[in-house]
């Protein structure tokens, strides 16, 4: 019984981390787009945004699995 509670709390802690990471990544995308629209979209900015989009997909998938 003790192990089940421990696993449950670990899962909840990880879910909280994933949600926090997703929120910070989304804000980073918003800030990057605003900064790039004020100056110019370079290939490095485009690559950075693509990588962040991939990370969001990864962590959204992970969050869906954690809800079970």
Wavefront OBJ file of the C-alpha trace (Angstrom):
o trace
v 0.000 0.000 0.000
v 2.819 2.380 0.840
v 4.393 1.794 -2.554
v 1.150 2.653 -4.359
v 0.927 6.014 -2.601
v 4.580 6.691 -3.365
v 4.072 5.906 -7.065
v 0.941 8.043 -7.182
v 2.740 11.022 -5.661
v 5.691 10.559 -8.016
v 3.331 10.508 -10.996
v 1.575 13.678 -9.797
v 4.917 15.425 -9.276
v 5.964 14.509 -12.803
v 2.630 15.684 -14.203
v 3.109 19.018 -12.438
v 6.619 19.293 -13.944
v 5.337 18.498 -17.447
v 2.571 21.111 -17.171
v 5.037 23.722 -15.946
v 7.479 22.891 -18.755
v 4.726 23.113 -21.386
v 3.617 26.501 -20.107
v 7.152 27.906 -20.142
v 7.772 26.520 -23.647
v 4.587 28.099 -24.956
v 5.594 31.468 -23.481
v 9.030 31.110 -25.038
v 7.409 30.548 -28.441
v 5.220 33.626 -28.009
v 8.180 35.789 -26.978
v 10.327 34.474 -29.833
v 7.626 35.185 -32.423
v 7.104 38.712 -31.097
v 10.835 39.447 -31.089
v 11.318 37.954 -34.558
v 8.368 39.833 -36.018
v 9.869 43.092 -34.750
v 13.238 42.346 -36.355
v 13.416 39.540 -38.879
v 12.855 35.793 -39.124
v 16.254 34.204 -39.619
v 16.845 30.525 -40.347
v 18.078 30.094 -36.757
v 14.814 31.493 -35.358
v 12.795 29.236 -37.643
v 14.789 26.188 -36.546
v 14.367 27.173 -32.894
v 10.590 27.465 -33.311
v 10.442 24.073 -35.052
v 12.387 22.480 -32.202
v 10.101 24.045 -29.613
v 7.078 22.761 -31.528
v 8.532 19.259 -31.458
v 9.088 19.522 -27.716
v 5.491 20.618 -27.199
v 4.257 17.596 -29.151
v 6.496 15.319 -27.072
v 5.364 16.677 -23.720
v 1.682 16.843 -24.734
v 1.895 13.152 -25.591
v 3.586 12.457 -22.273
v 0.906 14.419 -20.403
v -1.845 12.408 -22.074
v -0.170 9.192 -20.915
v 0.148 10.511 -17.380
v -3.584 11.130 -17.132
v -4.233 7.367 -17.090
l 1 2 3 4 5 6 7 8 9 10 11 12 13 14 15 16 17 18 19 20 21 22 23 24 25 26 27 28 29 30 31 32 33 34 35 36 37 38 39 40 41 42 43 44 45 46 47 48 49 50 51 52 53 54 55 56 57 58 59 60 61 62 63 64 65 66 67 68
